[in-house]
Amino acid sequence: MSELDFDTLISPVSREQFLSEYWETKPLRISRHQSDYYGSLVSGSDIDYLLSAACLLDREGVELLGSKELRVGSDQKPAGALYKSYRQGASFRIRGINRFWKPIWTLCIRMQELFGFQVAANLYCTPADSRALDRHYDLHDTVLLQVAGRKNWRVFGSPIELPLEHVPLMKFERLIDGVPYRGAPVIHDVTAKYEPTEPSDEFVLEPGDLLYLPRGVVHEARSADSISAHVTIGIYPVTWVDLIAVALGQLGYQDVRLRKALPVGFNSADASIKEEFDKLLNEVARCADVSKAVEEISASLTWNQQAIGEGSITDSEPQSIDVGTLVERRPGLSCRFVMDGEFVRLAASHGDVSLPKYFAKAIRFVSENQNFRVGAIPGGLSDHSKVMLARRLINDGFFRVAKNSVHN
């Protein structure tokens, strides 16, 4: 099977159906009876290498789960000790395997470009007849890919619809488990109310199966009579709270009224503080620039990928390009179109191409297409200009001549 993308992951469900019926709404389970479906992504035989590599590159990203006795001092244990604990019944989780496993890295980049949100992946491995985590819900959406073995799942309801991953903290506040800033619920307390209830669904995931869980859905899982390994792809959405916070922060640097301190002794202030609050809130609604806030979020997401397209370092400059040449986006790279005054930019985490706004149609086109013939670049450019633009996009690490490029 070729490299997987999101559409392949959720097949036979279409992307449109997923977004309209399941996304942020209800779980989706796909049973395929095709054990090698994720073979091009990761297989059970890859897990030993992944654990070894993770222990070398990011030891703190490898966690033992399950028995408390087996978890003692686990963050200091070498790979051999982790393996011994696993053989004794502990599960392990490798956080962020997309950082050092290329097929999953590429998949996460593609999904991030599709959703516009951060995407990362963890690997879970559980011995036979064991449970890695207690009943809980996640604060981000998850897509689980069963890679090896079988796992029994019990899915419950959503006590809190779409819980927040985080809220902006003030300088003197610290993230501490169980401290409910802004009235945030404590996950353990919320899930406790589900102890006596029956699950809304109960099933077994087998290799090749998929499970999507919206954030907030309570669930638990236990391996069957064999080991279980699955990849959890986490989708970390940008919420309206995030957008408002960014827009408010931007406005705060422009309007001194928002930067002033609250009245001395404000915790005992009278109704005047409510009056000023309402007045400033109206000003925020009137003056906040949503387009600028969206642009900053998109730019931050792209920059923080820290991704360089495949082959950017080693590929040599192509000898010949013409209007019939097929070019393709370098794998692992996401690009975006940016209007910047009198200029337009094609931006990625490794840099950008900036041109006069006359090239807007051309740059928007290349930002929205994974591959195209050089002659298809729109915007009224001459054939010579199209070729020169394509050559620059290749030399600057955005595109490459497609390996199967054949002139029509």
LINJOQUI-V944575 format. One record per backbone hydrogen bond with DSSP energy under -1.0 kcal/mol. CO is the residue of the C=O (numbers start at 1). NH is the residue of the N-H. If there is no record, write none. Layout:
BEGIN
CO&NH / CO&NH
END
This chain:
BEGIN
5&9 / 6&10 / 10&13 / 14&18 / 15&19 / 16&20 / 17&21 / 18&22 / 18&23 / 22&25 / 22&26 / 28&212 / 30&210 / 34&37 / 36&39 / 38&41 / 38&42 / 43&46 / 44&47 / 46&50 / 47&51 / 48&52 / 49&53 / 50&54 / 51&55 / 52&56 / 53&57 / 54&58 / 58&61 / 59&62 / 61&95 / 63&93 / 65&91 / 71&74 / 73&76 / 74&77 / 78&82 / 79&83 / 80&84 / 81&85 / 82&86 / 83&87 / 84&88 / 85&90 / 86&89 / 91&65 / 92&125 / 93&63 / 94&123 / 96&99 / 97&100 / 101&105 / 102&106 / 103&107 / 104&108 / 105&109 / 106&110 / 107&111 / 108&112 / 109&113 / 110&114 / 111&115 / 112&116 / 118&236 / 120&234 / 121&97 / 122&232 / 123&94 / 124&230 / 125&92 / 126&228 / 130&223 / 136&219 / 138&216 / 141&235 / 142&213 / 143&233 / 144&211 / 145&231 / 146&208 / 148&229 / 150&224 / 151&205 / 152&222 / 153&203 / 154&220 / 155&200 / 155&201 / 157&218 / 170&173 / 176&179 / 179&181 / 180&183 / 181&184 / 186&190 / 187&191 / 188&192 / 191&194 / 192&195 / 201&155 / 203&153 / 205&151 / 206&209 / 209&146 / 210&30 / 211&144 / 212&28 / 213&142 / 214&217 / 218&156 / 219&136 / 220&154 / 222&152 / 224&129 / 228&126 / 229&147 / 229&148 / 230&124 / 231&145 / 232&122 / 233&143 / 234&120 / 235&141 / 239&243 / 240&244 / 241&245 / 242&246 / 243&247 / 244&248 / 245&249 / 246&250 / 247&251 / 248&252 / 249&253 / 251&254 / 251&255 / 255&258 / 263&266 / 265&268 / 266&269 / 270&273 / 271&275 / 272&276 / 273&277 / 274&278 / 275&279 / 276&280 / 277&281 / 278&282 / 279&283 / 280&284 / 281&285 / 282&286 / 283&287 / 284&288 / 289&293 / 290&294 / 291&295 / 292&296 / 293&297 / 294&298 / 295&299 / 296&300 / 297&301 / 298&302 / 299&303 / 300&304 / 302&305 / 303&306 / 309&312 / 311&315 / 322&325 / 323&375 / 325&374 / 326&402 / 327&372 / 328&400 / 330&333 / 331&310 / 336&347 / 338&345 / 340&343 / 342&357 / 343&340 / 344&355 / 345&338 / 346&353 / 347&336 / 351&348 / 353&346 / 355&344 / 356&359 / 357&360 / 359&363 / 360&364 / 361&365 / 362&366 / 363&367 / 364&368 / 370&329 / 372&327 / 373&376 / 374&377 / 382&386 / 383&387 / 384&388 / 385&389 / 386&390 / 387&391 / 388&392 / 389&393 / 390&394 / 391&395 / 392&396 / 393&398 / 393&399 / 394&397 / 398&330 / 400&328 / 402&405
END
